[in-house]
Amino acid sequence: MNLFKYFQMETFRKYFSMCLGLFFLISCEINDPKIRTVSGEIPASAMGKTLHHEHLLVDFIGADSTGYHRWNKAEVIEKVLPYLLEIKKSGYQTLVECTPAYLGRDPELLKILAEKSGIQIMTNTGYYSAVGGKYIPEHGFTEAADQLAERWIAESKNGIEGTGVYPGFIKIAVDRKPLEEINRKVVEAACITHKATGLVIMSHTGLAVPAFQQLEILKKYGVNPSAFIWTHAHNEQDFAKHTEAAKMGTWIAFDNFTPDQLERYVAFALLMKKEGLLNKVLFSHDAGWYDPGKAGGGKFRGFTDIEELLIPALKKGGLEQKDIEQLFVVNPATAITVQIRLTES
Ligand SMILES: [Zn+2]
């Protein structure tokens, strides 16, 4: 082959691989769904290793008295930042902050903590209707589901209170018993919001009875169970209920891991793997947090038990590295992706 032809071929090769790379990037951009962090939108593939249910600040004083005046951001940052840096060291990239409005949600604080730590943080829209409505603002009782949804959709479209921070999911809560009217209303509002925004519904639930009651409401609204995270599902003792809900597409969150529950969490994961349902399981600590009602924010529970205890025990029990990736990378990204999920009609 003469030199001229060789260079021609090299140029072609380079040009071709450049085009291929460009095509790959563009198709990734189109096909890769989005996650909304407090610092902006990222591709779901950039979510990385994730703790899907934690808290950085929670204020229990009640909807009528809480507000940003209750804590000093600098003090909170000083206390909380080391715990974020600690999980960053073990490779975690994203922490989903599940504190709803009127319980201490502070989008600006979360944005600063995300910048300082390098951990991607997510926040939410929605109301917490457990505990007899203590954390529901007055308008939550008087307005109808569609009016509440209008407020949450507005946050999703315009950001939260002019901060430029957008919610990445819907957080609601119902009581750990059959649904009352206020519980039903927030679930209905969450369904309406999901259909308008594609934000997943994370619902503090606990037992199977209110979980399946909520899935009935989703069905009425034509929302697919894959848009619903059964939060605190570990409170339900009957694993058969978990597998039943997971087979429908529901996300099952065992999200309050503590060392004393090690055996049960491992048994649950192994059962779900055997049933082919590991792709519906979410684990987290539900830990943290700075409590403005306590001196110095009170005692903070860190976010390392899963890395130090649960993951090694899951591997010892027979899960492979790809299963661990499924639980802490693939599942959170799939669940929390912004995507409208409807039942097939
Ligand atoms: Zn929580």
Residues whose N, C-alpha, C, O or C-beta is under 5 A from the ligand:
A	BS01	ZN	C98 D286
